[in-house]
Amino acid sequence: NKEKRMKKSVHLHQLRKNLDAINKELVLLIAKRIRVSRTIYTLKKELHLPIHDQSREIEVLHKTKQYAKRYKVNQKLTEKIMKDLIKEGKKQ
């Protein structure tokens, strides 16, 4: 019984390490996305294009829902996250 608990404890520790690595990857991807979005923002300003492109945002959110469905992730959660990322990308 003690050996079983020890194995489970080691497994728990490994799972937490995996989550830590995933969290780091998520933050790096968020940073990368925001940098690209802000570059687009700057280019739009230089080209005198509207910053807000509702059709593009709808397209991005639609694709996000499709990805969420495909990978069995809560669609409302992914939509909320993407809306927040879109909003953040518009900031300078």
TIGU-866694 format. One line per 4 residues: number of its first residue (from 1); for each residue x, y, z of N, C-alpha, C, O, CB. Coordinates in Angstrom, 3 decimals, decimal comma. Glycine has a CB too. Layout:
// residues N
NUM = X/Y/Z/X/Y/Z/X/Y/Z/X/Y/Z/X/Y/Z  ...
END
This chain:
// residues 92
1 = 0,826/-1,202/0,000/0,000/0,000/0,000/0,867/1,262/0,000/0,577/2,231/-0,702/-0,938/0,001/1,214  1,936/1,229/0,802/2,845/2,373/0,861/3,546/2,566/-0,488/3,748/3,696/-0,931/3,889/2,179/1,989  3,912/1,462/-1,135/4,568/1,523/-2,440/3,615/2,093/-3,491/4,025/2,855/-4,366/5,061/0,124/-2,866  2,354/1,716/-3,394/1,331/2,213/-4,325/1,156/3,728/-4,184/1,043/4,456/-5,170/-0,018/1,498/-4,077
5 = 1,138/4,171/-2,940/1,006/5,612/-2,677/2,200/6,379/-3,212/2,058/7,479/-3,746/0,853/5,874/-1,178  3,382/5,787/-3,065/4,602/6,421/-3,532/4,569/6,558/-5,052/4,938/7,607/-5,579/5,838/5,618/-3,084  4,139/5,533/-5,757/4,040/5,574/-7,215/3,051/6,644/-7,659/3,303/7,380/-8,612/3,620/4,205/-7,765  1,923/6,721/-6,956/0,923/7,731/-7,295/1,455/9,132/-7,025/1,170/10,063/-7,778/-0,368/7,495/-6,503
9 = 2,223/9,283/-5,959/2,803/10,577/-5,622/3,802/11,010/-6,699/3,828/12,176/-7,096/3,488/10,519/-4,241  4,616/10,075/-7,165/5,575/10,366/-8,234/4,827/10,726/-9,512/5,205/11,656/-10,225/6,516/9,156/-8,479  3,763/9,982/-9,790/2,951/10,257/-10,982/2,326/11,653/-10,901/2,318/12,393/-11,885/1,846/9,185/-11,144  1,807/12,002/-9,734/1,231/13,326/-9,519/2,276/14,413/-9,761/1,997/15,420/-10,411/0,661/13,441/-8,094
13 = 3,457/14,203/-9,241/4,552/15,171/-9,421/4,876/15,343/-10,912/5,075/16,465/-11,379/5,821/14,710/-8,643  4,928/14,240/-11,651/5,233/14,301/-13,076/4,123/15,032/-13,847/4,405/15,819/-14,751/5,426/12,881/-13,637  2,882/14,770/-13,487/1,762/15,452/-14,129/1,844/16,956/-13,888/1,587/17,747/-14,796/0,424/14,899/-13,609  2,196/17,345/-12,685/2,329/18,772/-12,379/3,475/19,402/-13,165/3,364/20,544/-13,611/2,552/18,976/-10,875
17 = 4,565/18,675/-13,338/5,668/19,174/-14,161/5,204/19,357/-15,610/5,564/20,332/-16,270/6,879/18,205/-14,097  4,403/18,407/-16,088/3,848/18,519/-17,436/2,983/19,770/-17,555/3,087/20,505/-18,537/3,025/17,266/-17,789  2,135/20,015/-16,565/1,295/21,217/-16,578/2,138/22,491/-16,568/1,825/23,454/-17,268/0,345/21,212/-15,377  3,197/22,492/-15,780/4,080/23,659/-15,746/4,662/23,938/-17,126/4,732/25,091/-17,553/5,211/23,449/-14,729
21 = 5,077/22,891/-17,817/5,643/23,054/-19,165/4,581/23,558/-20,137/4,859/24,419/-20,972/6,236/21,720/-19,672  3,383/23,032/-20,032/2,280/23,477/-20,896/1,947/24,935/-20,613/1,736/25,714/-21,542/1,026/22,592/-20,687  1,900/25,307/-19,341/1,618/26,702/-18,976/2,660/27,650/-19,564/2,324/28,733/-20,044/1,574/26,857/-17,448  3,913/27,238/-19,524/4,976/28,057/-20,103/4,756/28,211/-21,606/4,874/29,313/-22,142/6,364/27,433/-19,820
25 = 4,439/27,113/-22,284/4,176/27,165/-23,725/3,002/28,080/-24,041/3,047/28,845/-25,004/3,903/25,762/-24,268  1,943/28,001/-23,223/0,777/28,865/-23,438/1,157/30,339/-23,343/0,759/31,145/-24,184/-0,323/28,543/-22,420  1,918/30,682/-22,331/2,318/32,078/-22,152/3,194/32,532/-23,316/3,041/33,651/-23,806/3,066/32,262/-20,814  4,109/31,674/-23,760/4,959/32,029/-24,901/4,122/32,224/-26,167/4,376/33,149/-26,939/6,026/30,941/-25,134
29 = 3,139/31,370/-26,383/2,262/31,517/-27,552/1,409/32,781/-27,462/1,189/33,457/-28,466/1,358/30,291/-27,693  0,931/33,096/-26,262/0,152/34,327/-26,073/1,029/35,539/-26,391/0,594/36,463/-27,079/-0,403/34,419/-24,614  2,259/35,531/-25,891/3,175/36,656/-26,153/3,435/36,785/-27,653/3,444/37,892/-28,191/4,518/36,465/-25,390  3,643/35,671/-28,314/3,897/35,676/-29,756/2,683/36,220/-30,509/2,833/37,028/-31,425/4,242/34,253/-30,253
33 = 1,485/35,783/-30,126/0,261/36,235/-30,791/0,075/37,741/-30,612/-0,281/38,445/-31,557/-0,963/35,479/-30,239  0,316/38,226/-29,405/0,151/39,654/-29,137/1,158/40,472/-29,945/0,809/41,530/-30,469/0,313/39,945/-27,631  2,395/40,000/-30,052/3,399/40,714/-30,857/2,955/40,810/-32,316/3,055/41,874/-32,927/4,770/40,006/-30,766  2,467/39,707/-32,871/2,012/39,716/-34,270/0,811/40,640/-34,422/0,743/41,416/-35,375/1,650/38,282/-34,743
37 = -0,142/40,564/-33,485/-1,326/41,425/-33,546/-0,947/42,895/-33,490/-1,522/43,716/-34,205/-2,284/41,093/-32,406  0,001/43,225/-32,657/0,415/44,631/-32,531/1,164/45,104/-33,772/1,092/46,279/-34,133/1,296/44,820/-31,288  1,873/44,206/-34,414/2,522/44,550/-35,680/1,464/44,846/-36,741/1,590/45,797/-37,513/3,456/43,403/-36,149  0,423/44,020/-36,767/-0,692/44,255/-37,691/-1,343/45,602/-37,387/-1,650/46,369/-38,299/-1,742/43,111/-37,593
41 = -1,548/45,884/-36,115/-2,132/47,166/-35,681/-1,303/48,333/-36,234/-1,845/49,279/-36,805/-2,205/47,242/-34,119  0,010/48,248/-36,056/0,902/49,313/-36,531/0,820/49,463/-38,044/0,747/50,583/-38,549/2,351/49,026/-36,112  0,832/48,360/-38,766/0,735/48,413/-40,225/-0,589/49,014/-40,677/-0,628/49,801/-41,623/0,898/47,017/-40,817  -1,660/48,650/-40,010/-2,964/49,212/-40,365/-2,967/50,724/-40,182/-3,508/51,454/-41,013/-4,076/48,575/-39,519
45 = -2,361/51,193/-39,091/-2,293/52,641/-38,865/-1,477/53,321/-39,959/-1,873/54,368/-40,472/-1,682/52,946/-37,485  -0,339/52,727/-40,316/0,516/53,309/-41,362/-0,186/53,323/-42,716/0,024/54,231/-43,520/1,831/52,529/-41,468  -1,008/52,326/-42,962/-1,726/52,225/-44,233/-3,078/52,938/-44,196/-3,829/52,915/-45,171/-1,928/50,765/-44,598  -3,379/53,568/-43,062/-4,648/54,282/-42,864/-5,848/53,350/-43,067/-6,858/53,728/-43,660/-4,744/55,479/-43,830
49 = -5,708/52,133/-42,562/-6,803/51,160/-42,611/-7,510/51,156/-41,263/-6,903/51,479/-40,241/-6,279/49,728/-42,970  -8,784/50,794/-41,255/-9,483/50,712/-39,959/-8,847/49,641/-39,063/-8,501/48,552/-39,521/-10,990/50,399/-40,174  -8,706/49,970/-37,808/-8,117/49,031/-36,852/-9,063/47,853/-36,634/-8,642/46,697/-36,595/-7,808/49,735/-35,505  -10,331/48,167/-36,494/-11,335/47,129/-36,235/-11,803/46,525/-37,555/-12,268/47,237/-38,445/-12,542/47,710/-35,445
53 = -11,674/45,215/-37,670/-12,130/44,498/-38,860/-13,070/43,389/-38,383/-12,654/42,264/-38,106/-10,911/43,911/-39,696  -14,347/43,748/-38,299/-15,329/42,831/-37,729/-15,405/41,502/-38,485/-15,543/40,447/-37,866/-16,692/43,486/-37,716  -15,315/41,546/-39,813/-15,400/40,288/-40,568/-14,223/39,372/-40,233/-14,391/38,156/-40,152/-15,437/40,571/-42,086  -13,040/39,943/-40,040/-11,870/39,132/-39,674/-12,041/38,562/-38,273/-11,718/37,397/-38,038/-10,572/39,972/-39,752
57 = -12,541/39,357/-37,350/-12,759/38,865/-35,986/-13,777/37,735/-35,977/-13,597/36,744/-35,270/-13,227/40,003/-35,068  -14,835/37,875/-36,748/-15,844/36,812/-36,841/-15,205/35,542/-37,399/-15,466/34,441/-36,914/-17,040/37,257/-37,736  -14,373/35,702/-38,411/-13,681/34,555/-39,013/-12,776/33,865/-37,983/-12,773/32,638/-37,880/-12,847/35,010/-40,238  -12,015/34,651/-37,230/-11,112/34,105/-36,213/-11,903/33,362/-35,139/-11,524/32,265/-34,730/-10,270/35,229/-35,574
61 = -13,001/33,962/-34,685/-13,815/33,319/-33,655/-14,471/32,044/-34,185/-14,594/31,061/-33,454/-14,887/34,288/-33,143  -14,887/32,055/-35,435/-15,474/30,861/-36,048/-14,444/29,726/-36,099/-14,744/28,587/-35,743/-15,995/31,182/-37,474  -13,238/30,051/-36,543/-12,183/29,037/-36,596/-11,852/28,517/-35,199/-11,611/27,325/-35,009/-10,922/29,612/-37,257  -11,842/29,418/-34,236/-11,563/29,023/-32,862/-12,594/28,021/-32,365/-12,248/27,032/-31,718/-11,535/30,248/-31,949
65 = -13,867/28,282/-32,670/-14,925/27,347/-32,274/-14,745/25,992/-32,949/-14,967/24,950/-32,333/-16,305/27,923/-32,618  -14,339/26,012/-34,220/-14,107/24,757/-34,939/-12,970/23,969/-34,296/-13,074/22,756/-34,113/-13,790/25,033/-36,421  -11,886/24,660/-33,955/-10,758/23,987/-33,300/-11,196/23,413/-31,953/-10,848/22,284/-31,606/-9,571/24,967/-33,108  -11,955/24,196/-31,206/-12,421/23,740/-29,901/-13,277/22,481/-30,042/-13,139/21,529/-29,275/-13,217/24,851/-29,196
69 = -14,148/22,499/-31,022/-15,005/21,339/-31,246/-14,171/20,120/-31,627/-14,385/19,023/-31,112/-16,042/21,639/-32,338  -13,219/20,327/-32,538/-12,371/19,228/-33,003/-11,581/18,607/-31,856/-11,443/17,387/-31,778/-11,414/19,720/-34,086  -11,064/19,452/-30,968/-10,218/18,963/-29,881/-10,971/18,777/-28,564/-10,372/18,558/-27,511/-9,074/19,911/-29,670  -12,302/18,871/-28,652/-13,176/18,631/-27,492/-12,832/19,537/-26,298/-12,653/19,092/-25,164/-13,080/17,164/-27,065
73 = -12,750/20,837/-26,627/-12,494/21,854/-25,609/-13,733/22,735/-25,530/-14,393/22,977/-26,541/-11,203/22,703/-25,940  -14,043/23,203/-24,358/-15,200/24,060/-24,147/-15,161/25,253/-25,110/-14,244/26,073/-25,061/-15,250/24,547/-22,682  -16,168/25,336/-25,986/-16,194/26,376/-27,018/-16,371/27,770/-26,429/-15,777/28,729/-26,923/-17,308/26,097/-28,010  -17,173/27,895/-25,389/-17,370/29,214/-24,768/-16,077/29,702/-24,123/-15,757/30,890/-24,173/-18,500/29,156/-23,714
77 = -15,345/28,785/-23,525/-14,068/29,148/-22,912/-13,078/29,626/-23,967/-12,445/30,669/-23,802/-13,483/27,957/-22,140  -12,946/28,868/-25,046/-11,983/29,255/-26,083/-12,403/30,552/-26,760/-11,551/31,361/-27,125/-11,840/28,140/-27,129  -13,702/30,760/-26,931/-14,179/32,010/-27,526/-13,846/33,199/-26,618/-13,403/34,245/-27,092/-15,703/31,941/-27,781  -14,062/33,028/-25,322/-13,759/34,104/-24,366/-12,265/34,428/-24,385/-11,876/35,596/-24,410/-14,203/33,705/-22,931
81 = -11,439/33,396/-24,373/-9,994/33,604/-24,397/-9,597/34,346/-25,675/-8,815/35,295/-25,632/-9,243/32,251/-24,298  -10,144/33,902/-26,810/-9,775/34,525/-28,077/-10,239/35,985/-28,122/-9,512/36,848/-28,615/-10,376/33,738/-29,254  -11,438/36,265/-27,613/-11,905/37,656/-27,575/-10,967/38,522/-26,740/-10,668/39,658/-27,109/-13,335/37,730/-27,009  -10,505/37,979/-25,612/-9,563/38,713/-24,774/-8,236/38,941/-25,503/-7,640/40,013/-25,396/-9,322/37,957/-23,461
85 = -7,781/37,934/-26,240/-6,532/38,071/-26,996/-6,680/39,096/-28,112/-5,769/39,887/-28,355/-6,106/36,716/-27,580  -7,808/39,087/-28,783/-8,067/40,072/-29,843/-8,040/41,479/-29,258/-7,421/42,385/-29,815/-9,433/39,799/-30,535  -8,720/41,647/-28,129/-8,761/42,948/-27,455/-7,361/43,389/-27,044/-6,990/44,547/-27,237/-9,680/42,889/-26,222  -6,591/42,479/-26,484/-5,230/42,798/-26,036/-4,341/43,177/-27,210/-3,498/44,067/-27,093/-4,621/41,611/-25,283
89 = -4,525/42,511/-28,333/-3,714/42,785/-29,511/-3,934/44,164/-30,105/-3,092/44,662/-30,851/-3,985/41,764/-30,545  -5,052/44,778/-29,782/-5,364/46,122/-30,302/-4,737/47,231/-29,454/-4,728/48,398/-29,845/-6,880/46,322/-30,363  -4,224/46,852/-28,307/-3,626/47,861/-27,413/-2,218/48,188/-27,883/-1,513/47,345/-28,439/-3,603/47,361/-25,937  -1,833/49,417/-27,647/-0,469/49,843/-27,989/0,267/50,284/-26,764/1,429/50,679/-26,851/-0,484/50,967/-29,013
END
